Amino acid sequence: VPLVLHEANAIPGKALEFLSHVASGVAVNFEDARKRLRHERMAVTGFPVREGLTREQAPGSTSGAGGFTVLVMGGSQGAHRLNDLVPRAIASARILGEDIRAIHLAGVKDAAEVKQAYQDAGTPHEVHEFLQDMGSAYARAGLVVARAGAGTCADILECAVPSLLVPL
């Protein structure tokens, strides 16, 4: 069975370096990664993004009535620290008079707690454990606050949404 590997980072990880010797081909996201790997069949492909994401969806283009929308994403695991801090930060900004609403992808473990935090603060919000329609969420967002995973960075770049990215 042919094996094709994809490296999302500019600096290849040890696992990909090790496995590239048995791979039929290697795809990389960045030209810098190509320079750091040795493989006879290598291509710079960029990072595959979800269907339904386009640059035509300008940030905030479908935000509707009222408020600046912050899209909060902690990655597939929910990032407990973001789930704890961001609702409080948005509540503080609202106390200072900012009209902010949240779309928050909290993960399974924290969704109920995050939803309660927004409700207690009177913050307009949508809280999801997981969301399939990311195109709509990015289109409504004026700012993304997220973990800096490769897939998330690629999606944000594709949609051209301003972001505050938190590394692991």
C-alpha positions in Angstrom: 0.0 0.0 0.0 1.5 3.3 -1.0 2.2 5.7 1.9 2.1 9.4 1.4 2.9 11.7 4.4 2.1 15.3 4.9 4.1 17.7 7.1 2.1 20.7 8.3 4.9 22.5 10.0 7.9 24.5 8.6 10.2 22.3 10.8 9.4 18.6 10.2 8.7 16.5 13.3 10.8 13.5 14.3 8.0 11.0 13.4 7.7 12.3 9.9 11.5 12.4 9.4 11.7 8.8 10.5 8.7 7.5 8.4 9.7 9.5 5.3 12.2 6.8 4.5 9.5 4.2 3.9 7.0 6.6 2.3 6.1 6.7 -1.4 5.9 10.4 -1.3 6.0 13.4 1.0 3.9 16.5 0.8 4.8 19.6 2.8 3.0 22.8 3.7 6.0 25.1 3.5 9.1 25.4 1.3 11.2 25.5 4.5 10.1 21.9 5.3 11.2 20.8 1.9 14.7 22.1 2.5 14.9 20.1 5.8 13.7 16.7 4.5 15.4 14.3 2.0 13.0 12.5 -0.2 13.0 11.9 -4.0 9.3 12.4 -4.3 8.3 15.6 -2.4 5.9 18.3 -3.2 4.9 21.6 -1.6 1.1 21.3 -1.5 0.2 23.8 1.2 -2.3 22.7 3.9 -5.7 21.2 2.9 -8.5 23.3 4.3 -12.1 22.4 5.0 -14.7 22.6 2.3 -16.8 25.7 2.4 -14.0 28.1 3.4 -13.3 30.9 1.0 -11.7 34.4 1.0 -15.0 35.8 -0.3 -16.4 35.4 3.2 -15.0 38.7 4.6 -14.6 38.7 8.4 -17.9 39.7 10.0 -19.7 39.6 6.6 -22.7 37.7 8.0 -22.6 38.9 11.6 -26.1 40.3 11.4 -27.5 42.8 13.9 -25.4 44.2 16.7 -22.1 43.4 18.2 -18.6 42.4 17.4 -18.3 38.6 17.2 -15.4 36.7 18.7 -14.9 33.1 17.6 -13.2 31.1 20.3 -11.7 27.7 19.5 -9.5 25.5 21.7 -8.8 22.8 19.2 -10.2 19.3 19.2 -9.6 18.9 22.9 -11.3 22.2 23.9 -8.3 23.9 25.6 -9.5 24.3 29.1 -7.5 27.4 29.7 -9.1 29.3 26.8 -12.5 28.0 28.0 -11.9 29.5 31.4 -10.3 32.8 30.5 -12.1 34.0 27.3 -15.7 34.2 28.7 -14.4 36.3 31.6 -12.3 38.5 29.3 -15.4 39.1 27.1 -17.5 39.8 30.2 -15.0 42.4 31.3 -15.0 44.1 27.9 -18.8 44.2 28.0 -18.7 45.8 31.4 -16.6 48.6 29.9 -19.3 49.1 27.2 -18.1 47.0 24.4 -20.8 45.2 22.4 -19.3 41.7 22.0 -20.8 38.4 21.4 -19.2 35.0 21.3 -19.2 31.8 19.2 -17.3 29.4 21.4 -16.2 25.8 20.5 -15.6 24.5 24.0 -15.3 20.8 23.5 -17.3 18.1 25.3 -15.9 18.5 28.8 -16.3 22.2 29.2 -19.3 23.1 27.1 -21.9 23.3 29.9 -19.6 25.3 32.1 -18.7 27.8 29.3 -22.3 28.2 28.4 -23.2 29.0 32.1 -20.3 31.5 32.3 -21.7 33.4 29.3 -25.2 33.3 30.6 -24.2 34.5 34.1 -22.4 37.5 32.4 -25.3 38.3 30.1 -23.0 37.8 27.1 -24.8 36.9 23.8 -23.3 33.6 22.8 -23.4 30.3 21.0 -21.5 27.5 22.7 -20.8 24.3 20.8 -19.0 21.1 21.8 -18.1 20.8 18.1 -19.2 22.6 15.0 -19.3 21.2 11.4 -20.2 24.5 9.6 -17.0 26.4 10.2 -17.4 28.5 7.1 -20.4 30.2 8.7 -18.6 30.7 12.0 -15.6 32.3 10.3 -17.8 34.5 8.2 -19.5 35.9 11.3 -16.3 36.4 13.3 -14.5 39.7 13.5 -11.7 38.0 15.5 -10.7 34.4 16.2 -9.1 33.5 19.5 -7.7 30.0 19.1 -5.0 27.4 19.7 -2.4 27.7 17.0 -2.8 24.2 15.4 -1.8 23.8 11.8 -5.3 23.2 10.6 -6.7 26.2 12.5 -4.0 28.4 11.1 -4.7 27.3 7.6 -8.4 27.9 7.9 -7.9 31.3 9.4 -5.5 32.3 6.6 -7.9 31.0 4.0 -10.8 33.1 5.4 -8.5 36.1 6.1 -9.9 36.6 9.7 -7.9 38.6 12.2 -6.7 36.3 15.0 -5.1 35.9 18.4 -3.3 32.6 18.3 -2.2 30.7 21.4 0.6 28.1 21.0 0.5 24.8 22.8 
